[in-house]
Amino acid sequence: MLIGSFKLPAKYQNKIQVETFQHSFLISIAMVFKIAGYVLSFDQVRTWLEKQGREHGHLEDVDMMTYLNRWFEEKKIYQYFRAICTDYPLGEAVIVLARRLKEDPKSTVSYCYRVRETQIDRDLKKQVLEESGLADEVLPWVTIADPFFQG
């Protein structure tokens, strides 16, 4: 980030300096993109697709997100779920059936306000469970800050 003619060190990126008569301090102006939804492993996604009679043997794990989103469009449920591939927890690639996607000015990558699961979310989860044959406890609700590691 350039301010004037010099480059700020990385630790001061997305911050603005405020000076008063007695003090000088930095205020964070960063906002973070976050998602909230249900976490599925690639094996769980494959189980769901098999139960629905969908061909998926030709797909690599990296293609699963695009395939699911196209399927959601076909089923006309794209407005309810978006498949997003991310590492959660760090280092483990998963698919999140995202119900909420938004920029949050109050959250940062290191401190993220959780998104609460609603009854509508639970009703949609119930439908996924019925279609997939998965157990309720294996689909946790999570909030993930910066799922694309932009920050």
Number of C-alpha atoms within 10 A of each C-alpha: 12 9 9 7 6 8 11 14 9 8 7 14 15 15 15 14 10 10 10 7 5 5 7 9 10 12 11 12 12 16 16 21 21 24 25 21 27 21 24 20 17 18 11 18 20 20 17 19 18 15 12 11 9 12 10 14 9 7 11 9 16 13 12 20 21 14 14 20 18 15 15 17 14 10 9 10 12 15 9 14 20 24 24 21 24 20 16 15 9 8 8 9 16 24 25 29 25 22 20 16 14 11 13 16 11 12 17 19 17 9 10 17 13 14 16 12 16 8 9 11 17 13 11 14 18 15 11 16 16 14 15 18 13 17 10 13 7 13 19 11 21 18 22 24 25 19 20 13 10 9 14
